[in-house]
């Protein structure tokens, strides 16, 4: 009997190794498909933005033609609204929808989404709305992964991994930053780190970035310069900057969520009645302050020499960019907020650097450092993905000198925004999309003996995913006392259904911790995805 068990275990291990090899190969294929798709998307958006600038220049001072352009904008809003009504999962950035597909809540129609999102994003860019390409690129990449999974007729667990690979590929191709794509997929999409998942995601992101480099060149999307690292005595200023960016990150989310709630009340002829507002507003901005249009490339050109422009002008750009992005995002227009967020972070950092250098008399050259740190800090305060923010700054600057100060400002910004009790951006959108704000009543009975609290994250295809707490054989002397779901704390009962990415807070006896932890990992761990995905 022992020999049979050992043989079966050896066969399972061999199958797991075989699966790991295959998933890396499929991940690379996903990266190739997603990279090609996002490259075409970037080219379409670039040509749309160039055409918009040419039209604005040609129509200047001709009020009859300007009036006709507003008619074109209304028509574009109508077309985009028809596409979203045809495929509702393409609304907004698409990142929460992709995350829901990975978690098993949705089963997105990949081909419809690719077709609709591509056209919607191009039309939105042509209209000049303050939206980015990164969110749509993540969704396009994720759906490319889903298409590859359907082509190979994979099981659902493996499909989740390939969708994650596609999301990483989309982010890598959009920013020309493969490490950022990897960290974003792991930190924001999966929230679980395992060797098979990491290697597959790495293969996808690197392949995608390689394809983009061959077509669009190796020049980074955004070019930031980082002077030699700040003197350590100035790290007190970096801490103050982290507090400043954490507060800004919380305010950013409050305004975004409020705009979303206000637009939700506008139900007549929706979504056209919502979309027409940011489309028309983009027309007004086009003839008054065109630097605010689209994702913000024009603003980055200004920030190449941030101490030339008056400080008040940078403040106007920051406030204007935030208001335009908020009004566009709240309406649910297809488009991302990550690129505008990066631009706003750079503006906030440049403004902070200008004030610091003027007050302390230090070299203006260090304003470039603060500009880069502004991106990392605001990213951490808004998205609550500090590692991704740090990696993004590293890839944009190409300097290891930025790491220490970027890590510090990200940690402080993250803690401040979290302490203000404002939801993380994508966690809030994910929870709201799924309607997961309800709390279950539970009468928790605690034993008198010494207890420990430990947390475990539920993977997409684990034994616990999608099951009621009462249906799971929990280890003895353990109790699930809390569930953190997309930033919302649930008090569980036996009838509470556990969802992927839930963070379970479990109380256990101290003396049984080692054995209980091993059992809980087997119930919640990512390794179950591998075993369930292997064709036996």
Secondary structure by P-SEA (a helix, b strand, c coil): caaaaaaaaaaaaaaaaaaaaaaaaaaaaaaaaaaaaaaaaaaaaaaaaaaaaaaaaaacccaaaaaaaaaaaaaaaaaaaaaaaacccccccaaaaaaaaaacccccaaaaaaaaaaaaaaaaaaacccccaaaaaaaaaaaaaaaaaaaacccaaaaaaaaaaaaaaaaaaaaccaaaaaaaaaacccccccaaaaaaaaaaaaaaaaaaaaaccccccbbbbbcccccccaaaaaaaaaaaaaaaaaaaaaaaaaaaaaaaacccccaaaaaaaaaaaaaaaaacccccccccaaaaaaacccccccaaaaaaaaaaaaaaaaaaaaacccccaaaaaaaaaaaaaaaaaaaaaaaacccccaaaaaaaaaaaaaaaaaccaaaaaaaaaaaaaccccccaaaaaaaaaaaaaaaaaccccaaaaaaaaaacccbbbbbbcccccccbbbbbbbbccccccccccccccccccccccccccccccccccccccccccccccbbbbbccaaaaaaaaaaaaccaaaaaaaaccc
